[in-house]
Each structure stands twice: as C-alpha cells, then as structure tokens.
C-alpha cells in the first residue's frame, strides 16, 4: 500500500492518499495539487519532494 500525507509536502494540508496502485495514487495527488493548491506545473523539484514523502507498507 502506498501512502502520502499532503501535509508532509504542503504544511497545514490535511489531505491523505492511500492506494495499492502507485500510479492511481499519484493521479489523485496531482488532481488534489491542482484543485486545492493551484499547482499545475510539476517541476522535477516538486515531483522529487512528493516522491520523497511516499511511504510503502506491505
């Protein structure tokens, strides 16, 4: 199971994502980032920051 707490990347955000499919979880994260944070340009730095906070629990 892949997990991400948005607040680990964007302090103060309570959104959490969890999915057994990493690509599906990332699609939800991208949609959330655009809708709730106005982020539409995913630079390598943003992608790296997000990916560094993803947890995997078997």
N, CA, C and O atoms as a Tripos MOL2 file, in Angstrom:
@<TRIPOS>MOLECULE
protein
  232   231    58     0     0
PROTEIN
NO_CHARGES

@<TRIPOS>ATOM
      1 N           0.8430   -1.1700    0.0000 N.3       1 UNK1
      2 CA          0.0000    0.0000    0.0000 C.3       1 UNK1
      3 C           0.8910    1.2350    0.0000 C.2       1 UNK1
      4 O           1.7980    1.3530    0.8230 O.2       1 UNK1
      5 N           0.6350    2.1390   -0.9070 N.am      2 UNK2
      6 CA          1.3600    3.4040   -0.9680 C.3       2 UNK2
      7 C           0.5500    4.4520   -0.2100 C.2       2 UNK2
      8 O          -0.6740    4.5140   -0.3290 O.2       2 UNK2
      9 N           1.2550    5.2790    0.5740 N.am      3 UNK3
     10 CA          0.5790    6.2900    1.3800 C.3       3 UNK3
     11 C           1.3180    7.6220    1.2690 C.2       3 UNK3
     12 O           2.5440    7.6670    1.1650 O.2       3 UNK3
     13 N           0.5430    8.6980    1.2930 N.am      4 UNK4
     14 CA          1.1180   10.0390    1.2950 C.3       4 UNK4
     15 C           0.2100   10.9680    2.0790 C.2       4 UNK4
     16 O          -1.0010   11.0100    1.8600 O.2       4 UNK4
     17 N           0.8110   11.7090    2.9930 N.am      5 UNK5
     18 CA          0.1110   12.7720    3.7070 C.3       5 UNK5
     19 C           0.5340   14.0730    3.0320 C.2       5 UNK5
     20 O           1.7140   14.4260    3.0600 O.2       5 UNK5
     21 N          -0.3970   14.7800    2.4350 N.am      6 UNK6
     22 CA         -0.0610   16.0140    1.7290 C.3       6 UNK6
     23 C           0.6440   17.0010    2.6580 C.2       6 UNK6
     24 O           1.5330   17.7330    2.2230 O.2       6 UNK6
     25 N           0.2580   17.0260    3.9200 N.am      7 UNK7
     26 CA          0.8750   17.9300    4.8820 C.3       7 UNK7
     27 C           2.3690   17.7280    5.0460 C.2       7 UNK7
     28 O           3.0640   18.6230    5.5260 O.2       7 UNK7
     29 N           2.8750   16.5650    4.6540 N.am      8 UNK8
     30 CA          4.3210   16.3360    4.6980 C.3       8 UNK8
     31 C           5.0380   17.1250    3.6100 C.2       8 UNK8
     32 O           6.2430   17.3660    3.6940 O.2       8 UNK8
     33 N           4.2840   17.5250    2.5870 N.am      9 UNK9
     34 CA          4.8380   18.3030    1.4760 C.3       9 UNK9
     35 C           4.3540   19.7530    1.5540 C.2       9 UNK9
     36 O           5.1220   20.6890    1.3360 O.2       9 UNK9
     37 N           3.0700   19.9190    1.8690 N.am     10 UNK10
     38 CA          2.4360   21.2360    1.9700 C.3      10 UNK10
     39 C           1.9340   21.3990    3.4050 C.2      10 UNK10
     40 O           0.8030   21.0190    3.7060 O.2      10 UNK10
     41 N           2.7550   21.9540    4.2880 N.am     11 UNK11
     42 CA          2.3580   22.0770    5.6960 C.3      11 UNK11
     43 C           0.9680   22.7050    5.8540 C.2      11 UNK11
     44 O           0.6290   23.6980    5.2110 O.2      11 UNK11
     45 N           0.1830   22.0830    6.7350 N.am     12 UNK12
     46 CA         -1.1660   22.5680    7.0090 C.3      12 UNK12
     47 C          -2.2530   21.8650    6.2340 C.2      12 UNK12
     48 O          -3.4310   22.0090    6.5610 O.2      12 UNK12
     49 N          -1.8910   21.1010    5.2070 N.am     13 UNK13
     50 CA         -2.8970   20.3840    4.4150 C.3      13 UNK13
     51 C          -3.1980   19.0410    5.0820 C.2      13 UNK13
     52 O          -2.2870   18.2880    5.4260 O.2      13 UNK13
     53 N          -4.4730   18.7580    5.2570 N.am     14 UNK14
     54 CA         -4.8790   17.5280    5.9440 C.3      14 UNK14
     55 C          -5.1750   16.3650    4.9910 C.2      14 UNK14
     56 O          -5.5240   15.2770    5.4500 O.2      14 UNK14
     57 N          -5.0430   16.5690    3.6860 N.am     15 UNK15
     58 CA         -5.3650   15.5110    2.7150 C.3      15 UNK15
     59 C          -4.4000   14.3400    2.8620 C.2      15 UNK15
     60 O          -3.2030   14.5150    3.0910 O.2      15 UNK15
     61 N          -4.9600   13.1430    2.7240 N.am     16 UNK16
     62 CA         -4.1580   11.9170    2.7830 C.3      16 UNK16
     63 C          -4.5610   11.0270    1.6150 C.2      16 UNK16
     64 O          -5.7210   10.9920    1.2040 O.2      16 UNK16
     65 N          -3.5820   10.3150    1.0960 N.am     17 UNK17
     66 CA         -3.8030    9.4430   -0.0550 C.3      17 UNK17
     67 C          -3.2600    8.0700    0.2670 C.2      17 UNK17
     68 O          -2.2130    7.9280    0.8990 O.2      17 UNK17
     69 N          -3.9980    7.0490   -0.1840 N.am     18 UNK18
     70 CA         -3.6020    5.6620    0.0630 C.3      18 UNK18
     71 C          -4.1630    4.8180   -1.0650 C.2      18 UNK18
     72 O          -5.3500    4.8920   -1.3820 O.2      18 UNK18
     73 N          -3.2980    4.0160   -1.6680 N.am     19 UNK19
     74 CA         -3.7470    3.1630   -2.7600 C.3      19 UNK19
     75 C          -2.7120    2.0700   -2.9680 C.2      19 UNK19
     76 O          -1.5200    2.3000   -2.7670 O.2      19 UNK19
     77 N          -3.1500    0.9000   -3.3650 N.am     20 UNK20
     78 CA         -2.2110   -0.1790   -3.6590 C.3      20 UNK20
     79 C          -1.5510    0.0280   -5.0170 C.2      20 UNK20
     80 O          -0.5390   -0.6040   -5.3210 O.2      20 UNK20
     81 N          -2.1180    0.9080   -5.8310 N.am     21 UNK21
     82 CA         -1.5780    1.2260   -7.1540 C.3      21 UNK21
     83 C          -0.9300    2.6090   -7.0830 C.2      21 UNK21
     84 O          -1.6170    3.6200   -6.9410 O.2      21 UNK21
     85 N           0.3930    2.6410   -7.1840 N.am     22 UNK22
     86 CA          1.1200    3.9110   -7.0590 C.3      22 UNK22
     87 C           0.6780    4.9270   -8.1060 C.2      22 UNK22
     88 O           0.5050    6.1020   -7.7830 O.2      22 UNK22
     89 N           0.4930    4.5020   -9.3470 N.am     23 UNK23
     90 CA          0.0910    5.4250  -10.4090 C.3      23 UNK23
     91 C          -1.2800    6.0330  -10.1200 C.2      23 UNK23
     92 O          -1.4910    7.2240  -10.3490 O.2      23 UNK23
     93 N          -2.2040    5.2300   -9.6220 N.am     24 UNK24
     94 CA         -3.5360    5.7340   -9.2870 C.3      24 UNK24
     95 C          -3.4570    6.7290   -8.1350 C.2      24 UNK24
     96 O          -4.1510    7.7460   -8.1390 O.2      24 UNK24
     97 N          -2.6090    6.4350   -7.1480 N.am     25 UNK25
     98 CA         -2.4560    7.3630   -6.0420 C.3      25 UNK25
     99 C          -1.8580    8.6740   -6.5360 C.2      25 UNK25
    100 O          -2.3160    9.7480   -6.1460 O.2      25 UNK25
    101 N          -0.8480    8.5980   -7.3830 N.am     26 UNK26
    102 CA         -0.2240    9.8140   -7.8990 C.3      26 UNK26
    103 C          -1.2030   10.6300   -8.7370 C.2      26 UNK26
    104 O          -1.1450   11.8600   -8.7210 O.2      26 UNK26
    105 N          -2.0950    9.9760   -9.4620 N.am     27 UNK27
    106 CA         -3.1100   10.7020  -10.2270 C.3      27 UNK27
    107 C          -4.0110   11.4940   -9.2820 C.2      27 UNK27
    108 O          -4.3730   12.6330   -9.5750 O.2      27 UNK27
    109 N          -4.3690   10.8950   -8.1600 N.am     28 UNK28
    110 CA         -5.1910   11.5930   -7.1730 C.3      28 UNK28
    111 C          -4.4190   12.7500   -6.5400 C.2      28 UNK28
    112 O          -4.9950   13.8040   -6.2730 O.2      28 UNK28
    113 N          -3.1300   12.5630   -6.3000 N.am     29 UNK29
    114 CA         -2.2870   13.6160   -5.7330 C.3      29 UNK29
    115 C          -2.1900   14.7910   -6.7040 C.2      29 UNK29
    116 O          -2.3080   15.9470   -6.2980 O.2      29 UNK29
    117 N          -1.9770   14.4980   -7.9690 N.am     30 UNK30
    118 CA         -1.8820   15.5440   -8.9910 C.3      30 UNK30
    119 C          -3.1910   16.3260   -9.0690 C.2      30 UNK30
    120 O          -3.1760   17.5550   -9.1340 O.2      30 UNK30
    121 N          -4.3240   15.6190   -9.0640 N.am     31 UNK31
    122 CA         -5.6280   16.2880   -9.1170 C.3      31 UNK31
    123 C          -5.8160   17.1770   -7.8900 C.2      31 UNK31
    124 O          -6.2940   18.3060   -8.0090 O.2      31 UNK31
    125 N          -5.4460   16.6780   -6.7190 N.am     32 UNK32
    126 CA         -5.5540   17.4520   -5.4790 C.3      32 UNK32
    127 C          -4.6480   18.6840   -5.5230 C.2      32 UNK32
    128 O          -5.0710   19.7800   -5.1540 O.2      32 UNK32
    129 N          -3.4190   18.5080   -5.9690 N.am     33 UNK33
    130 CA         -2.4710   19.6250   -6.0260 C.3      33 UNK33
    131 C          -3.0020   20.7480   -6.9100 C.2      33 UNK33
    132 O          -2.8550   21.9240   -6.5800 O.2      33 UNK33
    133 N          -3.6150   20.3880   -8.0270 N.am     34 UNK34
    134 CA         -4.1740   21.3990   -8.9200 C.3      34 UNK34
    135 C          -5.3960   22.0770   -8.3330 C.2      34 UNK34
    136 O          -5.5040   23.3040   -8.3530 O.2      34 UNK34
    137 N          -6.3220   21.2770   -7.8080 N.am     35 UNK35
    138 CA         -7.5900   21.8080   -7.2990 C.3      35 UNK35
    139 C          -7.4340   22.5850   -6.0000 C.2      35 UNK35
    140 O          -8.0540   23.6340   -5.8220 O.2      35 UNK35
    141 N          -6.6080   22.0750   -5.0930 N.am     36 UNK36
    142 CA         -6.5320   22.6680   -3.7530 C.3      36 UNK36
    143 C          -5.3190   23.5600   -3.5140 C.2      36 UNK36
    144 O          -5.3270   24.3950   -2.6100 O.2      36 UNK36
    145 N          -4.2760   23.3840   -4.3240 N.am     37 UNK37
    146 CA         -3.0640   24.1720   -4.1110 C.3      37 UNK37
    147 C          -2.6840   25.0180   -5.3330 C.2      37 UNK37
    148 O          -1.7260   25.7900   -5.2750 O.2      37 UNK37
    149 N          -3.4200   24.8790   -6.4290 N.am     38 UNK38
    150 CA         -3.1390   25.6660   -7.6270 C.3      38 UNK38
    151 C          -1.8630   25.2670   -8.3450 C.2      38 UNK38
    152 O          -1.3360   26.0330   -9.1520 O.2      38 UNK38
    153 N          -1.3620   24.0710   -8.0560 N.am     39 UNK39
    154 CA         -0.1240   23.6140   -8.6890 C.3      39 UNK39
    155 C          -0.4800   22.8570   -9.9680 C.2      39 UNK39
    156 O          -1.1320   21.8130   -9.9290 O.2      39 UNK39
    157 N          -0.0450   23.3990  -11.0890 N.am     40 UNK40
    158 CA         -0.3100   22.7400  -12.3690 C.3      40 UNK40
    159 C           0.9720   22.4190  -13.1210 C.2      40 UNK40
    160 O           0.9560   21.6600  -14.0900 O.2      40 UNK40
    161 N           2.0740   22.9950  -12.6760 N.am     41 UNK41
    162 CA          3.3720   22.7470  -13.3010 C.3      41 UNK41
    163 C           4.2080   21.9110  -12.3440 C.2      41 UNK41
    164 O           4.7030   22.4200  -11.3390 O.2      41 UNK41
    165 N           4.3630   20.6500  -12.6490 N.am     42 UNK42
    166 CA          5.0680   19.7340  -11.7680 C.3      42 UNK42
    167 C           6.5370   19.6520  -12.1710 C.2      42 UNK42
    168 O           6.9460   18.8140  -12.9750 O.2      42 UNK42
    169 N           7.3040   20.5490  -11.5820 N.am     43 UNK43
    170 CA          8.7370   20.6010  -11.8610 C.3      43 UNK43
    171 C           9.4190   19.3750  -11.2560 C.2      43 UNK43
    172 O           8.8400   18.7010  -10.4030 O.2      43 UNK43
    173 N          10.6310   19.0870  -11.6870 N.am     44 UNK44
    174 CA         11.3560   17.9590  -11.0850 C.3      44 UNK44
    175 C          11.5070   18.1130   -9.5680 C.2      44 UNK44
    176 O          11.4980   17.1180   -8.8430 O.2      44 UNK44
    177 N          11.6450   19.3410   -9.0880 N.am     45 UNK45
    178 CA         11.7780   19.5730   -7.6530 C.3      45 UNK45
    179 C          10.4970   19.2070   -6.9090 C.2      45 UNK45
    180 O          10.5540   18.6130   -5.8320 O.2      45 UNK45
    181 N           9.3490   19.5560   -7.4730 N.am     46 UNK46
    182 CA          8.0680   19.2170   -6.8480 C.3      46 UNK46
    183 C           7.8740   17.7090   -6.8510 C.2      46 UNK46
    184 O           7.5000   17.1270   -5.8330 O.2      46 UNK46
    185 N           8.1230   17.0830   -7.9760 N.am     47 UNK47
    186 CA          7.9710   15.6250   -8.0730 C.3      47 UNK47
    187 C           8.8840   14.9410   -7.0650 C.2      47 UNK47
    188 O           8.4690   13.9920   -6.4000 O.2      47 UNK47
    189 N          10.1160   15.4080   -6.9460 N.am     48 UNK48
    190 CA         11.0640   14.8270   -6.0050 C.3      48 UNK48
    191 C          10.5900   15.0000   -4.5610 C.2      48 UNK48
    192 O          10.7030   14.0800   -3.7520 O.2      48 UNK48
    193 N          10.0630   16.1730   -4.2460 N.am     49 UNK49
    194 CA          9.5710   16.4290   -2.8900 C.3      49 UNK49
    195 C           8.4170   15.4960   -2.5480 C.2      49 UNK49
    196 O           8.3540   14.9570   -1.4430 O.2      49 UNK49
    197 N           7.5030   15.3080   -3.4990 N.am     50 UNK50
    198 CA          6.3580   14.4160   -3.2760 C.3      50 UNK50
    199 C           6.8410   12.9730   -3.1360 C.2      50 UNK50
    200 O           6.4780   12.2800   -2.1860 O.2      50 UNK50
    201 N           7.6480   12.5330   -4.0720 N.am     51 UNK51
    202 CA          8.1040   11.1430   -4.0590 C.3      51 UNK51
    203 C           8.8940   10.8120   -2.8020 C.2      51 UNK51
    204 O           8.8570    9.6730   -2.3360 O.2      51 UNK51
    205 N           9.6050   11.7810   -2.2470 N.am     52 UNK52
    206 CA         10.4040   11.5170   -1.0480 C.3      52 UNK52
    207 C           9.5330   11.2820    0.1860 C.2      52 UNK52
    208 O          10.0160   10.7670    1.1950 O.2      52 UNK52
    209 N           8.2590   11.6560    0.1140 N.am     53 UNK53
    210 CA          7.3560   11.5130    1.2560 C.3      53 UNK53
    211 C           6.3990   10.3220    1.1270 C.2      53 UNK53
    212 O           5.6240   10.0510    2.0440 O.2      53 UNK53
    213 N           6.4470    9.6200    0.0090 N.am     54 UNK54
    214 CA          5.5730    8.4550   -0.1820 C.3      54 UNK54
    215 C           6.0870    7.2940    0.6630 C.2      54 UNK54
    216 O           7.2660    6.9430    0.6170 O.2      54 UNK54
    217 N           5.1960    6.7210    1.4160 N.am     55 UNK55
    218 CA          5.5220    5.5570    2.2350 C.3      55 UNK55
    219 C           4.9570    4.3110    1.5810 C.2      55 UNK55
    220 O           3.9140    4.3650    0.9300 O.2      55 UNK55
    221 N           5.6340    3.2010    1.7510 N.am     56 UNK56
    222 CA          5.1280    1.9200    1.2590 C.3      56 UNK56
    223 C           5.0240    0.9770    2.4380 C.2      56 UNK56
    224 O           6.0000    0.7310    3.1470 O.2      56 UNK56
    225 N           3.8290    0.4530    2.6340 N.am     57 UNK57
    226 CA          3.5880   -0.5180    3.6950 C.3      57 UNK57
    227 C           3.0290   -1.7850    3.0650 C.2      57 UNK57
    228 O           1.9910   -1.7490    2.4040 O.2      57 UNK57
    229 N           3.6970   -2.8740    3.2620 N.am     58 UNK58
    230 CA          3.2890   -4.1510    2.6690 C.3      58 UNK58
    231 C           2.0230   -4.6690    3.3130 C.2      58 UNK58
    232 O           1.5320   -5.7340    2.9400 O.2      58 UNK58
@<TRIPOS>BOND
     1     1     2 1
     2     2     3 1
     3     3     4 2
     4     3     5 am
     5     5     6 1
     6     6     7 1
     7     7     8 2
     8     7     9 am
     9     9    10 1
    10    10    11 1
    11    11    12 2
    12    11    13 am
    13    13    14 1
    14    14    15 1
    15    15    16 2
    16    15    17 am
    17    17    18 1
    18    18    19 1
    19    19    20 2
    20    19    21 am
    21    21    22 1
    22    22    23 1
    23    23    24 2
    24    23    25 am
    25    25    26 1
    26    26    27 1
    27    27    28 2
    28    27    29 am
    29    29    30 1
    30    30    31 1
    31    31    32 2
    32    31    33 am
    33    33    34 1
    34    34    35 1
    35    35    36 2
    36    35    37 am
    37    37    38 1
    38    38    39 1
    39    39    40 2
    40    39    41 am
    41    41    42 1
    42    42    43 1
    43    43    44 2
    44    43    45 am
    45    45    46 1
    46    46    47 1
    47    47    48 2
    48    47    49 am
    49    49    50 1
    50    50    51 1
    51    51    52 2
    52    51    53 am
    53    53    54 1
    54    54    55 1
    55    55    56 2
    56    55    57 am
    57    57    58 1
    58    58    59 1
    59    59    60 2
    60    59    61 am
    61    61    62 1
    62    62    63 1
    63    63    64 2
    64    63    65 am
    65    65    66 1
    66    66    67 1
    67    67    68 2
    68    67    69 am
    69    69    70 1
    70    70    71 1
    71    71    72 2
    72    71    73 am
    73    73    74 1
    74    74    75 1
    75    75    76 2
    76    75    77 am
    77    77    78 1
    78    78    79 1
    79    79    80 2
    80    79    81 am
    81    81    82 1
    82    82    83 1
    83    83    84 2
    84    83    85 am
    85    85    86 1
    86    86    87 1
    87    87    88 2
    88    87    89 am
    89    89    90 1
    90    90    91 1
    91    91    92 2
    92    91    93 am
    93    93    94 1
    94    94    95 1
    95    95    96 2
    96    95    97 am
    97    97    98 1
    98    98    99 1
    99    99   100 2
   100    99   101 am
   101   101   102 1
   102   102   103 1
   103   103   104 2
   104   103   105 am
   105   105   106 1
   106   106   107 1
   107   107   108 2
   108   107   109 am
   109   109   110 1
   110   110   111 1
   111   111   112 2
   112   111   113 am
   113   113   114 1
   114   114   115 1
   115   115   116 2
   116   115   117 am
   117   117   118 1
   118   118   119 1
   119   119   120 2
   120   119   121 am
   121   121   122 1
   122   122   123 1
   123   123   124 2
   124   123   125 am
   125   125   126 1
   126   126   127 1
   127   127   128 2
   128   127   129 am
   129   129   130 1
   130   130   131 1
   131   131   132 2
   132   131   133 am
   133   133   134 1
   134   134   135 1
   135   135   136 2
   136   135   137 am
   137   137   138 1
   138   138   139 1
   139   139   140 2
   140   139   141 am
   141   141   142 1
   142   142   143 1
   143   143   144 2
   144   143   145 am
   145   145   146 1
   146   146   147 1
   147   147   148 2
   148   147   149 am
   149   149   150 1
   150   150   151 1
   151   151   152 2
   152   151   153 am
   153   153   154 1
   154   154   155 1
   155   155   156 2
   156   155   157 am
   157   157   158 1
   158   158   159 1
   159   159   160 2
   160   159   161 am
   161   161   162 1
   162   162   163 1
   163   163   164 2
   164   163   165 am
   165   165   166 1
   166   166   167 1
   167   167   168 2
   168   167   169 am
   169   169   170 1
   170   170   171 1
   171   171   172 2
   172   171   173 am
   173   173   174 1
   174   174   175 1
   175   175   176 2
   176   175   177 am
   177   177   178 1
   178   178   179 1
   179   179   180 2
   180   179   181 am
   181   181   182 1
   182   182   183 1
   183   183   184 2
   184   183   185 am
   185   185   186 1
   186   186   187 1
   187   187   188 2
   188   187   189 am
   189   189   190 1
   190   190   191 1
   191   191   192 2
   192   191   193 am
   193   193   194 1
   194   194   195 1
   195   195   196 2
   196   195   197 am
   197   197   198 1
   198   198   199 1
   199   199   200 2
   200   199   201 am
   201   201   202 1
   202   202   203 1
   203   203   204 2
   204   203   205 am
   205   205   206 1
   206   206   207 1
   207   207   208 2
   208   207   209 am
   209   209   210 1
   210   210   211 1
   211   211   212 2
   212   211   213 am
   213   213   214 1
   214   214   215 1
   215   215   216 2
   216   215   217 am
   217   217   218 1
   218   218   219 1
   219   219   220 2
   220   219   221 am
   221   221   222 1
   222   222   223 1
   223   223   224 2
   224   223   225 am
   225   225   226 1
   226   226   227 1
   227   227   228 2
   228   227   229 am
   229   229   230 1
   230   230   231 1
   231   231   232 2
@<TRIPOS>SUBSTRUCTURE
     1 UNK1         2 RESIDUE 1 A UNK
     2 UNK2         6 RESIDUE 1 A UNK
     3 UNK3        10 RESIDUE 1 A UNK
     4 UNK4        14 RESIDUE 1 A UNK
     5 UNK5        18 RESIDUE 1 A UNK
     6 UNK6        22 RESIDUE 1 A UNK
     7 UNK7        26 RESIDUE 1 A UNK
     8 UNK8        30 RESIDUE 1 A UNK
     9 UNK9        34 RESIDUE 1 A UNK
    10 UNK10       38 RESIDUE 1 A UNK
    11 UNK11       42 RESIDUE 1 A UNK
    12 UNK12       46 RESIDUE 1 A UNK
    13 UNK13       50 RESIDUE 1 A UNK
    14 UNK14       54 RESIDUE 1 A UNK
    15 UNK15       58 RESIDUE 1 A UNK
    16 UNK16       62 RESIDUE 1 A UNK
    17 UNK17       66 RESIDUE 1 A UNK
    18 UNK18       70 RESIDUE 1 A UNK
    19 UNK19       74 RESIDUE 1 A UNK
    20 UNK20       78 RESIDUE 1 A UNK
    21 UNK21       82 RESIDUE 1 A UNK
    22 UNK22       86 RESIDUE 1 A UNK
    23 UNK23       90 RESIDUE 1 A UNK
    24 UNK24       94 RESIDUE 1 A UNK
    25 UNK25       98 RESIDUE 1 A UNK
    26 UNK26      102 RESIDUE 1 A UNK
    27 UNK27      106 RESIDUE 1 A UNK
    28 UNK28      110 RESIDUE 1 A UNK
    29 UNK29      114 RESIDUE 1 A UNK
    30 UNK30      118 RESIDUE 1 A UNK
    31 UNK31      122 RESIDUE 1 A UNK
    32 UNK32      126 RESIDUE 1 A UNK
    33 UNK33      130 RESIDUE 1 A UNK
    34 UNK34      134 RESIDUE 1 A UNK
    35 UNK35      138 RESIDUE 1 A UNK
    36 UNK36      142 RESIDUE 1 A UNK
    37 UNK37      146 RESIDUE 1 A UNK
    38 UNK38      150 RESIDUE 1 A UNK
    39 UNK39      154 RESIDUE 1 A UNK
    40 UNK40      158 RESIDUE 1 A UNK
    41 UNK41      162 RESIDUE 1 A UNK
    42 UNK42      166 RESIDUE 1 A UNK
    43 UNK43      170 RESIDUE 1 A UNK
    44 UNK44      174 RESIDUE 1 A UNK
    45 UNK45      178 RESIDUE 1 A UNK
    46 UNK46      182 RESIDUE 1 A UNK
    47 UNK47      186 RESIDUE 1 A UNK
    48 UNK48      190 RESIDUE 1 A UNK
    49 UNK49      194 RESIDUE 1 A UNK
    50 UNK50      198 RESIDUE 1 A UNK
    51 UNK51      202 RESIDUE 1 A UNK
    52 UNK52      206 RESIDUE 1 A UNK
    53 UNK53      210 RESIDUE 1 A UNK
    54 UNK54      214 RESIDUE 1 A UNK
    55 UNK55      218 RESIDUE 1 A UNK
    56 UNK56      222 RESIDUE 1 A UNK
    57 UNK57      226 RESIDUE 1 A UNK
    58 UNK58      230 RESIDUE 1 A UNK
